[in-house]
C-alpha cells in the first residue's frame, strides 16, 4: 500500500514538475516572441515624440523604388503639407479681424548610415511659406528654404554589451544642426503643428537606443534664430544643456525618465542674464490590463534671473481609460500647472522657464504656453477604423499668478485687478489616412474669454477652423 502511494505521489510530482517546466518554457518563448523591445509608447494625448527618422521618411529599400531596393545604407523622405486656416477674432491680435492664411511646408530628408561606419550623416531641409494673410510676416509661419538638420555622427554599435533581449546598446555623438524632441515634448519639441521648426546647433550624444532597457541622451546646443529669408543662425548668447535618462526595465508597468535641463542666457541688448537649472521626473505606463493608463511629469527650477534669485515649479498629470468597444474610445483627464511670478519687484522670480516646448495641445488655438498657467482638460479619442481617428476636448485656463503675464496672447495686469480666468476652449478634429501617403485633417476650436481676458479688452469669442493635407513621396 505504501509503495503504491509512494509511486503515485512520485508520478504526480513528476507530472507537476514537467508541466511547470513546460509552462515556463512556453511563457518564456511567448515573452521573447512578443517582447523584442523594452520601449512602450505613451498613450497620453499628443506626447509621442517624433522619431529620429522622421515619420515621412523611410528606409530606401522600403520606398517602392526599384532603383533603391539594394540601398540598405540610405534613408530618404520628401513631404508637402498645405493648411488653410480660418481665424475669426484671433486672441493673439490686438486689432483682430477675419484672417484666412494659406500655409505651405515642404521637407526633404537624406541620411547615410552603415556603409561608412562609424561615420554617418543626415541632412533635412524645410521650406515654409504663408500667403493670403493680413498680418505682419513672422517666423512662426515663414522660414524659406532652411536647413533644419545637418549633422555628422560617429556611431559605435558594439562598444557596450547587448541588453537582455539581445538589442545592441550603441554609443553615438553628433555635431551640427538638430531637429529633435524629448520627454513629453512640453520642454523640448520641434513644434510639428507650427509651420516652422525649432532647431539647435551643437552636440548631441546618446548611450543606448529606444529598444534598450536603459538609455541616456546628452545635449549641449544653442537654439537657432529663425529668419524669414536668410540662413538661420545660432543665438550666441544662449546655451541649453541636458541629461535625459530612460529606464524601461519595468516598461510594461512604468517607464521612468529622470532628467536635468539647464538654460544659460548671457545678457544682450535688453535681455537680462538668466541661468536656470531644471531637474525633473517623467513617468508613464499602464495599469495592467485594466484599461487605465497614466502619464506624469514633475519639474523644479532654480537659478538666477537678472539680479533676482529664480525658483519655479511645474507639473502635469493625465489619467486615461480605454473602453473595450469597437471604436476603442479613450477618455482622459489632464491637469497642468506652471508657476508665474507674483511680484516683479521682489527678490525672487517664480515664472517657470518653458525652454523650447510645443504650443499645442495646450491650446488648439495656440493661445497657451507652458508658463503661468493652471489648466484642467477632458478629452475623448475615438478610432472608428484603421484610417479614421477623432478626438474632442474641453479645456479651462487660469493664470497661476494673476499679476504675471499670459504670454501666449501677450496680456498682463501687474496689479492683478483683472482676475485670473483666461477662458475656456472646445476643440475637435478628424484625421483621415486617405492613402498610405496622404493624410487629411479637419479641425475646429472655439474659445470663450474669461474675466482676465475681457478686462484686458479682448471680449470677443474666437473661432478657428482648418483643413490640412499632407502628402509624402515614399
VENZICOR-V619885 format. One record per residue. N is the residue number from 1. RES is the residue in one letter. PHI is phi in whole degrees, 0 to 359 (NA if undefined). Layout:
n=N res=RES phi=PHI
n=N res=RES phi=PHI
//
This chain:
n=1 res=X phi=NA
n=2 res=X phi=298
n=3 res=X phi=297
n=4 res=X phi=295
n=5 res=X phi=297
n=6 res=X phi=297
n=7 res=X phi=295
n=8 res=X phi=296
n=9 res=X phi=297
n=10 res=X phi=298
n=11 res=X phi=293
n=12 res=X phi=297
n=13 res=X phi=296
n=14 res=X phi=298
n=15 res=X phi=296
n=16 res=X phi=296
n=17 res=X phi=295
n=18 res=X phi=297
n=19 res=X phi=296
n=20 res=X phi=297
n=21 res=X phi=298
n=22 res=X phi=296
n=23 res=X phi=297
n=24 res=X phi=296
n=25 res=X phi=296
n=26 res=X phi=297
n=27 res=X phi=298
n=28 res=X phi=297
n=29 res=X phi=296
n=30 res=X phi=296
n=31 res=X phi=296
n=32 res=X phi=295
n=33 res=X phi=291
n=34 res=X phi=274
n=35 res=X phi=251
n=36 res=X phi=263
n=37 res=X phi=218
n=38 res=X phi=281
n=39 res=X phi=289
n=40 res=X phi=231
n=41 res=X phi=289
n=42 res=X phi=291
n=43 res=X phi=265
n=44 res=X phi=295
n=45 res=X phi=291
n=46 res=X phi=60
n=47 res=X phi=248
n=48 res=X phi=291
n=49 res=X phi=289
n=50 res=X phi=295
n=51 res=X phi=292
n=52 res=X phi=300
n=53 res=X phi=274
n=54 res=X phi=307
n=55 res=X phi=300
n=56 res=X phi=277
n=57 res=X phi=261
n=58 res=X phi=209
n=59 res=X phi=294
n=60 res=X phi=308
n=61 res=X phi=298
n=62 res=X phi=267
n=63 res=X phi=286
n=64 res=X phi=91
n=65 res=X phi=271
n=66 res=X phi=301
n=67 res=X phi=292
n=68 res=X phi=250
n=69 res=X phi=294
n=70 res=X phi=253
n=71 res=X phi=273
n=72 res=X phi=295
n=73 res=X phi=267
n=74 res=X phi=235
n=75 res=X phi=242
n=76 res=X phi=221
n=77 res=X phi=198
n=78 res=X phi=208
n=79 res=X phi=215
n=80 res=X phi=222
n=81 res=X phi=231
n=82 res=X phi=242
n=83 res=X phi=223
n=84 res=X phi=262
n=85 res=X phi=241
n=86 res=X phi=242
n=87 res=X phi=238
n=88 res=X phi=247
n=89 res=X phi=60
n=90 res=X phi=306
n=91 res=X phi=296
n=92 res=X phi=282
n=93 res=X phi=255
n=94 res=X phi=294
n=95 res=X phi=241
n=96 res=X phi=291
n=97 res=X phi=213
n=98 res=X phi=292
n=99 res=X phi=228
n=100 res=X phi=227
n=101 res=X phi=288
n=102 res=X phi=246
n=103 res=X phi=251
n=104 res=X phi=235
n=105 res=X phi=220
n=106 res=X phi=237
n=107 res=X phi=228
n=108 res=X phi=221
n=109 res=X phi=222
n=110 res=X phi=220
n=111 res=X phi=221
n=112 res=X phi=243
n=113 res=X phi=214
n=114 res=X phi=70
n=115 res=X phi=292
n=116 res=X phi=246
n=117 res=X phi=310
n=118 res=X phi=277
n=119 res=X phi=277
n=120 res=X phi=221
n=121 res=X phi=204
n=122 res=X phi=214
n=123 res=X phi=225
n=124 res=X phi=225
n=125 res=X phi=243
n=126 res=X phi=220
n=127 res=X phi=235
n=128 res=X phi=241
n=129 res=X phi=221
n=130 res=X phi=224
n=131 res=X phi=229
n=132 res=X phi=65
n=133 res=X phi=242
n=134 res=X phi=269
n=135 res=X phi=259
n=136 res=X phi=299
n=137 res=X phi=292
n=138 res=X phi=217
n=139 res=X phi=276
n=140 res=X phi=284
n=141 res=X phi=247
n=142 res=X phi=237
n=143 res=X phi=198
n=144 res=X phi=288
n=145 res=X phi=37
n=146 res=X phi=226
n=147 res=X phi=283
n=148 res=X phi=248
n=149 res=X phi=205
n=150 res=X phi=199
n=151 res=X phi=225
n=152 res=X phi=255
n=153 res=X phi=223
n=154 res=X phi=253
n=155 res=X phi=234
n=156 res=X phi=242
n=157 res=X phi=270
n=158 res=X phi=230
n=159 res=X phi=288
n=160 res=X phi=244
n=161 res=X phi=295
n=162 res=X phi=291
n=163 res=X phi=279
n=164 res=X phi=292
n=165 res=X phi=265
n=166 res=X phi=87
n=167 res=X phi=278
n=168 res=X phi=294
n=169 res=X phi=243
n=170 res=X phi=287
n=171 res=X phi=236
n=172 res=X phi=217
n=173 res=X phi=219
n=174 res=X phi=237
n=175 res=X phi=223
n=176 res=X phi=145
n=177 res=X phi=266
n=178 res=X phi=239
n=179 res=X phi=224
n=180 res=X phi=221
n=181 res=X phi=222
n=182 res=X phi=220
n=183 res=X phi=54
n=184 res=X phi=263
n=185 res=X phi=76
n=186 res=X phi=280
n=187 res=X phi=245
n=188 res=X phi=224
n=189 res=X phi=218
n=190 res=X phi=264
n=191 res=X phi=58
n=192 res=X phi=301
n=193 res=X phi=293
n=194 res=X phi=298
n=195 res=X phi=285
n=196 res=X phi=238
n=197 res=X phi=251
n=198 res=X phi=281
n=199 res=X phi=226
n=200 res=X phi=219
n=201 res=X phi=241
n=202 res=X phi=150
n=203 res=X phi=255
n=204 res=X phi=228
n=205 res=X phi=241
n=206 res=X phi=210
n=207 res=X phi=243
n=208 res=X phi=94
n=209 res=X phi=221
n=210 res=X phi=299
n=211 res=X phi=280
n=212 res=X phi=282
n=213 res=X phi=286
n=214 res=X phi=217
n=215 res=X phi=204
n=216 res=X phi=225
n=217 res=X phi=250
n=218 res=X phi=232
n=219 res=X phi=228
n=220 res=X phi=215
n=221 res=X phi=222
n=222 res=X phi=247
n=223 res=X phi=295
n=224 res=X phi=266
n=225 res=X phi=278
n=226 res=X phi=281
n=227 res=X phi=252
n=228 res=X phi=298
n=229 res=X phi=231
n=230 res=X phi=272
n=231 res=X phi=291
n=232 res=X phi=300
n=233 res=X phi=222
n=234 res=X phi=291
n=235 res=X phi=281
n=236 res=X phi=297
n=237 res=X phi=276
n=238 res=X phi=230
n=239 res=X phi=227
n=240 res=X phi=239
n=241 res=X phi=240
n=242 res=X phi=207
n=243 res=X phi=230
n=244 res=X phi=238
n=245 res=X phi=262
n=246 res=X phi=223
n=247 res=X phi=246
n=248 res=X phi=244
n=249 res=X phi=302
n=250 res=X phi=252
n=251 res=X phi=296
n=252 res=X phi=292
n=253 res=X phi=246
n=254 res=X phi=207
n=255 res=X phi=250
n=256 res=X phi=251
n=257 res=X phi=229
n=258 res=X phi=285
n=259 res=X phi=206
n=260 res=X phi=224
n=261 res=X phi=243
n=262 res=X phi=220
n=263 res=X phi=237
n=264 res=X phi=241
n=265 res=X phi=243
n=266 res=X phi=279
n=267 res=X phi=294
n=268 res=X phi=202
n=269 res=X phi=49
n=270 res=X phi=256
n=271 res=X phi=263
n=272 res=X phi=281
n=273 res=X phi=296
n=274 res=X phi=212
n=275 res=X phi=232
n=276 res=X phi=238
n=277 res=X phi=258
n=278 res=X phi=221
n=279 res=X phi=281
n=280 res=X phi=199
n=281 res=X phi=217
n=282 res=X phi=245
n=283 res=X phi=216
n=284 res=X phi=208
n=285 res=X phi=171
n=286 res=X phi=234
n=287 res=X phi=261
n=288 res=X phi=55
n=289 res=X phi=254
n=290 res=X phi=287
n=291 res=X phi=97
n=292 res=X phi=273
n=293 res=X phi=223
n=294 res=X phi=209
n=295 res=X phi=204
n=296 res=X phi=220
n=297 res=X phi=210
n=298 res=X phi=237
n=299 res=X phi=227
n=300 res=X phi=238
n=301 res=X phi=229
n=302 res=X phi=209
n=303 res=X phi=152
n=304 res=X phi=230
n=305 res=X phi=230
n=306 res=X phi=65
n=307 res=X phi=270
n=308 res=X phi=259
n=309 res=X phi=289
n=310 res=X phi=238
n=311 res=X phi=211
n=312 res=X phi=212
n=313 res=X phi=205
n=314 res=X phi=203
n=315 res=X phi=189
n=316 res=X phi=210
n=317 res=X phi=215
n=318 res=X phi=226
n=319 res=X phi=236
n=320 res=X phi=233
n=321 res=X phi=223
n=322 res=X phi=257
n=323 res=X phi=280
n=324 res=X phi=277
n=325 res=X phi=235
n=326 res=X phi=301
n=327 res=X phi=271
n=328 res=X phi=49
n=329 res=X phi=296
n=330 res=X phi=239
n=331 res=X phi=255
n=332 res=X phi=225
n=333 res=X phi=233
n=334 res=X phi=230
n=335 res=X phi=222
n=336 res=X phi=232
n=337 res=X phi=217
n=338 res=X phi=218
n=339 res=X phi=289
n=340 res=X phi=241
n=341 res=X phi=269
n=342 res=X phi=283
n=343 res=X phi=216
n=344 res=X phi=290
n=345 res=X phi=255
n=346 res=X phi=272
n=347 res=X phi=269
n=348 res=X phi=222
n=349 res=X phi=261
n=350 res=X phi=251
n=351 res=X phi=283
n=352 res=X phi=293
n=353 res=X phi=270
n=354 res=X phi=271
n=355 res=X phi=53
n=356 res=X phi=228
n=357 res=X phi=278
n=358 res=X phi=282
n=359 res=X phi=271
n=360 res=X phi=271
n=361 res=X phi=262
n=362 res=X phi=308
n=363 res=X phi=212
n=364 res=X phi=296
n=365 res=X phi=281
n=366 res=X phi=71
n=367 res=X phi=268
n=368 res=X phi=242
n=369 res=X phi=235
n=370 res=X phi=276
n=371 res=X phi=202
n=372 res=X phi=47
n=373 res=X phi=215
n=374 res=X phi=226
n=375 res=X phi=216
n=376 res=X phi=268
n=377 res=X phi=218
n=378 res=X phi=231
n=379 res=X phi=214
n=380 res=X phi=238
n=381 res=X phi=244
n=382 res=X phi=228
n=383 res=X phi=231
n=384 res=X phi=297
n=385 res=X phi=206
n=386 res=X phi=295
n=387 res=X phi=257
n=388 res=X phi=235
n=389 res=X phi=228
n=390 res=X phi=232
n=391 res=X phi=210
n=392 res=X phi=229
n=393 res=X phi=215
n=394 res=X phi=225
n=395 res=X phi=229
n=396 res=X phi=239
n=397 res=X phi=231
n=398 res=X phi=237
n=399 res=X phi=289
n=400 res=X phi=292
n=401 res=X phi=231
n=402 res=X phi=284
n=403 res=X phi=259
n=404 res=X phi=261
n=405 res=X phi=279
n=406 res=X phi=258
n=407 res=X phi=296
n=408 res=X phi=300
n=409 res=X phi=244
n=410 res=X phi=58
n=411 res=X phi=233
n=412 res=X phi=199
n=413 res=X phi=235
n=414 res=X phi=295
n=415 res=X phi=273
n=416 res=X phi=71
n=417 res=X phi=266
n=418 res=X phi=263
n=419 res=X phi=91
n=420 res=X phi=234
n=421 res=X phi=280
n=422 res=X phi=285
n=423 res=X phi=155
n=424 res=X phi=222
n=425 res=X phi=218
n=426 res=X phi=254
n=427 res=X phi=215
n=428 res=X phi=203
n=429 res=X phi=205
n=430 res=X phi=237
n=431 res=X phi=246
n=432 res=X phi=236
n=433 res=X phi=277
n=434 res=X phi=301
n=435 res=X phi=223
n=436 res=X phi=302
n=437 res=X phi=245
n=438 res=X phi=220
n=439 res=X phi=231
n=440 res=X phi=238
n=441 res=X phi=230
n=442 res=X phi=240
n=443 res=X phi=224
n=444 res=X phi=210
n=445 res=X phi=215
n=446 res=X phi=235
n=447 res=X phi=245
n=448 res=X phi=248
n=449 res=X phi=292
n=450 res=X phi=261
n=451 res=X phi=297
n=452 res=X phi=301
n=453 res=X phi=293
n=454 res=X phi=295
n=455 res=X phi=290
n=456 res=X phi=266
n=457 res=X phi=95
n=458 res=X phi=257
n=459 res=X phi=259
n=460 res=X phi=274
n=461 res=X phi=297
n=462 res=X phi=240
n=463 res=X phi=235
n=464 res=X phi=222
n=465 res=X phi=229
n=466 res=X phi=207
n=467 res=X phi=234
n=468 res=X phi=234
n=469 res=X phi=236
n=470 res=X phi=240
n=471 res=X phi=233
n=472 res=X phi=232
n=473 res=X phi=274
n=474 res=X phi=239
//
